[in-house]
Amino acid sequence: MGCWIPCGRNCLKSIFSRWAPSTRRAATASPCSRALSDLETRQKLLAVAPNLRKTQLRGKHAEELAKAIGLAIPGHNAAEPGMPSTHFQFQIPSTLPSNGGPGELIDEVHSFGMIFTGCFWDLIANLFGASASKNEAALQGCSDAGWKASHCCVKDALVTPRFVQSVGRAMTLSDQALHGGANREHIGDAFARHGIMLGSNAMMAPSMALTGAAPRGATLGAAARRIYASGWGNVRGARLSVSKTDFFGVGAVSAVQTRGVQLGSLHRSSGASSQ
């Protein structure tokens, strides 16, 4: 039970795997789910936390590692072992301090990842609380269900500054498409416990008025293209690529604009542009 933080950390790393597909599988593999796949772990967990809400759940490995870090670097942020059940509330990462005392939430991927770890754990707890059986087999089923829900959505959620919220919204839409919204409240509550309001309907709500024919298939009319280009600044040389997509049962058109960004002013050796 000592590998909780990587669950949240890997959620954040998955953002970068969009541009490095070969690392996607490794980045999104969840140690949280693997830990609960172990029979002895589930039995011991239920013995000390029947409803999974106990906040002092720590693995021996995590405690030993944190102790070693604390001895080597007194006061280090990682000198406090991470826990699956946390009360951390979402904040824009850039508003957090870059460093802090043991166990404090800071702007660092291992620390910030604990927010998603908390959401994921609370989803499992919600599913388990609603299950008819309260044994280790039921716990594994809830863990597997939570993992499947988050795994596909981390890959397909819209990349936004509030990516954890985007994942939660995608999970709700996926649940609606696959299970008729049976777990909608469980998902919403899990994220709300960490200050993340989903409002999943907003994910597909219009945010820009388009003129001309409605988008269809993988096409976008000339009038709509002009509005998109205007909204993105009418940058010379920018390219708009359009493709057909599906947001968990809701058909849509994906429009992506790419443009070159000069890097020469940032570093003398960077003479080329990047997209």
C-alpha positions in Angstrom: 0.0 0.0 0.0 2.9 2.3 -0.5 2.4 3.5 -4.1 -0.4 6.0 -4.0 1.1 9.2 -5.2 2.1 7.9 -8.7 -1.6 7.4 -9.5 -2.1 11.2 -9.4 1.4 12.0 -10.8 0.8 9.7 -13.8 -2.5 11.5 -14.5 -0.5 14.7 -14.9 2.2 13.0 -16.9 -0.4 11.7 -19.3 -0.9 15.2 -20.6 2.6 15.1 -22.0 2.1 11.6 -23.4 -0.3 13.2 -26.0 2.9 14.3 -27.7 4.8 11.2 -26.8 2.4 8.3 -27.5 5.0 5.6 -26.8 5.1 6.6 -23.1 1.3 6.7 -22.7 0.9 3.2 -21.4 3.6 3.6 -18.8 2.4 7.0 -17.8 -1.1 6.0 -17.2 -0.5 2.7 -15.4 -2.0 3.1 -11.9 -0.2 1.7 -8.9 -3.3 2.5 -6.9 -5.3 -0.1 -8.8 -2.5 -2.6 -8.7 -2.2 -2.3 -5.0 -5.8 -3.2 -4.5 -5.5 -6.2 -6.8 -3.6 -7.9 -4.0 -5.9 -10.0 -1.8 -3.9 -9.6 1.4 -3.8 -5.8 0.9 -7.6 -5.6 0.5 -8.1 -7.7 3.6 -5.8 -5.6 5.8 -7.3 -2.4 4.4 -10.8 -3.4 5.3 -9.8 -4.5 8.7 -8.5 -1.0 9.6 -10.8 1.2 7.3 -14.1 -0.6 6.6 -15.4 2.5 4.7 -12.0 3.4 3.2 -12.3 6.9 4.7 -9.5 6.7 7.2 -6.9 9.4 6.4 -3.9 7.7 8.0 -3.5 4.9 5.5 0.2 4.5 4.8 2.2 1.7 3.3 5.4 0.4 5.0 7.5 1.2 1.9 6.2 4.8 1.8 6.9 5.3 5.5 10.4 3.9 5.2 11.2 6.0 2.1 9.8 9.2 3.7 11.8 8.5 6.9 15.0 8.1 4.9 14.3 11.4 3.0 13.6 13.2 6.3 16.9 11.9 7.8 18.9 12.9 4.7 17.1 16.3 4.2 15.3 17.4 7.3 12.1 19.3 6.5 11.9 18.1 2.9 8.4 18.0 1.4 8.6 14.3 0.7 9.6 13.5 4.3 5.9 12.9 5.0 4.5 9.8 3.2 1.7 10.3 0.8 -1.7 8.8 1.5 -4.6 7.7 -0.8 -7.3 9.4 1.3 -6.5 13.2 1.4 -8.3 16.4 2.1 -6.2 18.5 -0.4 -8.3 21.1 -2.3 -7.6 21.9 -5.9 -5.7 25.1 -6.6 -4.1 26.5 -9.7 -0.6 25.0 -9.5 1.2 28.3 -10.2 -0.5 29.8 -7.1 1.1 27.2 -4.9 4.6 27.6 -3.3 7.4 25.8 -5.1 8.5 24.3 -1.8 7.1 23.5 1.5 7.3 21.5 4.7 6.7 17.7 4.9 3.4 16.7 3.4 2.3 20.2 2.3 0.7 20.7 -1.1 3.2 22.5 -3.4 3.6 23.2 -7.1 5.5 19.9 -7.8 4.2 17.0 -9.8 4.4 14.4 -7.0 2.8 16.6 -4.5 0.1 18.1 -6.8 -0.7 14.6 -8.1 -2.1 13.8 -4.6 -5.2 15.8 -5.6 -6.1 13.3 -8.3 -5.1 10.4 -6.0 -7.7 11.7 -3.5 -10.4 12.0 -6.2 -9.6 8.5 -7.5 -9.6 7.0 -3.9 -12.9 8.8 -3.0 -14.5 7.4 -6.1 -13.6 3.9 -5.1 -14.9 4.6 -1.6 -18.2 5.9 -3.0 -18.6 2.9 -5.2 -17.8 0.6 -2.3 -20.1 2.4 0.0 -23.0 1.9 -2.5 -22.2 -1.8 -3.1 -24.4 -4.5 -1.6 -21.4 -6.5 -0.3 -18.7 -5.0 1.9 -16.0 -7.7 1.4 -12.7 -7.8 -0.3 -14.2 -9.2 -3.6 -16.5 -6.2 -3.7 -13.6 -3.8 -3.1 -11.6 -5.3 -6.0 -14.7 -4.8 -8.2 -15.0 -1.2 -7.2 -11.3 -0.6 -7.7 -11.4 -2.1 -11.2 -14.5 -0.1 -12.1 -12.8 3.1 -10.9 -9.6 2.3 -12.8 -11.5 1.6 -16.0 -13.4 4.8 -15.7 -10.4 7.0 -15.1 -8.0 5.2 -17.5 -9.9 5.8 -20.7 -10.8 9.4 -19.7 -7.3 10.5 -18.8 -6.3 9.6 -22.4 -9.3 11.3 -24.0 -10.1 14.3 -21.8 -9.7 17.7 -23.2 -6.3 19.2 -22.3 -7.1 22.4 -20.4 -5.4 24.3 -17.5 -7.8 22.5 -15.2 -7.0 19.1 -16.5 -8.2 17.2 -13.4 -11.6 18.8 -13.8 -11.5 17.8 -17.5 -10.8 14.2 -16.6 -13.8 14.2 -14.1 -16.1 15.7 -16.7 -15.0 13.0 -19.2 -15.6 10.3 -16.6 -19.2 11.6 -16.1 -19.9 11.6 -19.9 -18.4 8.2 -20.3 -20.5 6.8 -17.4 -23.6 8.3 -19.1 -22.8 6.7 -22.4 -21.8 3.3 -20.9 -24.0 2.9 -17.8 -26.8 5.4 -18.2 -25.3 7.7 -15.6 -25.4 5.1 -12.8 -22.3 6.5 -11.2 -22.7 10.2 -11.9 -23.3 11.2 -8.3 -20.4 9.0 -7.1 -18.0 10.6 -9.6 -19.2 14.2 -8.9 -18.9 13.7 -5.1 -15.4 12.3 -5.4 -14.2 15.4 -7.2 -16.2 17.8 -5.2 -14.5 16.6 -2.0 -11.4 18.2 -3.4 -12.9 21.4 -4.6 -13.4 20.4 -8.2 -16.9 21.1 -9.5 -17.5 19.1 -12.7 -20.7 20.5 -14.4 -20.0 17.9 -17.1 -22.7 19.4 -19.3 -20.4 22.4 -19.7 -17.9 20.3 -21.5 -20.1 20.1 -24.6 -21.9 23.5 -24.1 -21.3 26.2 -26.9 -18.6 28.7 -26.1 -18.4 30.5 -29.5 -21.2 31.4 -31.9 -20.6 30.0 -35.4 -22.2 31.1 -38.7 -22.9 29.1 -41.8 -23.8 25.4 -41.9 -23.4 23.3 -38.8 -20.2 21.2 -38.6 -20.7 17.8 -40.0 -18.4 14.7 -40.1 -14.9 16.1 -40.5 -15.8 19.3 -42.2 -16.1 22.9 -41.1 -17.6 25.5 -43.3 -15.7 28.5 -44.6 -17.7 30.9 -42.4 -17.0 28.9 -39.3 -13.3 28.6 -40.2 -13.1 32.4 -40.5 -14.6 32.9 -37.0 -12.3 30.3 -35.6 -9.3 32.0 -37.1 -10.5 35.4 -35.8 -11.0 34.0 -32.3 -7.4 32.6 -32.4 -5.9 35.9 -33.6 -5.6 35.5 -37.4 -2.0 34.5 -37.1 -0.1 34.5 -40.4 1.0 31.0 -41.4 -1.3 29.2 -38.9 -2.9 26.0 -40.0 -6.3 24.6 -39.0 -6.7 20.9 -39.1 -10.2 19.3 -38.7 -11.2 15.8 -37.8 -14.2 13.8 -36.7 -14.2 12.9 -33.0 -16.5 11.4 -30.4 -16.8 12.5 -26.8 -18.1 9.3 -25.1 -21.1 8.9 -27.4 -21.5 12.6 -28.4 -20.3 13.3 -32.0 -18.2 16.4 -32.6 -15.7 18.0 -34.9 -12.2 18.6 -33.5 -10.5 21.8 -34.9 -6.9 22.3 -34.0 -4.8 25.3 -35.0 -1.0 25.0 -35.1 1.4 27.8 -35.6 5.1 28.4 -35.3 6.5 30.1 -32.2 9.9 31.9 -32.5 12.2 30.8 -29.7 15.2 32.9 -30.7 14.4 35.6 -28.1 14.4 33.0 -25.3 17.8 31.5 -26.1 20.6 32.5 -28.4 21.0 28.9 -29.7 17.3 28.6 -30.6 17.2 29.9 -34.1 14.3 27.8 -35.3 10.7 28.0 -34.5 8.7 25.3 -32.7 5.0 24.3 -33.1 
